[in-house]
Amino acid sequence: MTVKVIVTDMDGTFLNDAKQYDRPRFLAQFCAAQAARY
């Protein structure tokens, strides 16, 4: 069974002060999550 997920950032966790998507912050969290999988 394949899990498919749609994710939203409802509370603005990954928005920077300019209300733009903070890609470096997201990438750091994403890489940490990927590393924890293995």
Phi, psi and omega per residue, in radians:
M1 nan 2.306 3.121
T2 -1.735 2.298 3.082
V3 -1.624 2.231 3.084
K4 -2.066 2.344 -3.027
V5 -2.328 2.436 2.973
I6 -1.961 2.210 -3.061
V7 -2.055 2.404 3.038
T8 -2.183 2.791 3.141
D9 -1.911 1.277 -3.027
M10 -1.085 -0.605 -3.072
D11 -1.740 0.100 3.077
G12 1.344 0.415 -3.109
T13 -0.924 -0.701 -3.065
F14 -1.781 0.362 3.044
L15 -1.673 2.431 3.080
N16 -1.514 -3.042 -3.093
D17 -1.089 -0.444 3.118
A18 -1.517 0.169 -3.126
K19 1.071 0.527 3.059
Q20 -1.848 2.675 3.135
Y21 -1.105 2.124 -3.092
D22 -1.514 1.486 -3.075
R23 -1.054 -0.754 3.123
P24 -1.059 -0.696 3.129
R25 -1.139 -0.784 3.118
F26 -1.085 -0.773 -3.102
L27 -1.067 -0.692 3.112
A28 -1.088 -0.767 3.132
Q29 -1.174 -0.717 -3.129
F30 -1.109 -0.785 3.136
C31 -1.111 -0.682 3.106
A32 -1.118 -0.704 3.121
A33 -1.166 -0.710 3.117
Q34 -1.111 -0.738 -3.131
A35 -1.131 -0.589 -3.127
A36 -1.252 -0.367 -3.129
R37 -1.219 -0.488 -2.999
Y38 -1.982 nan nan
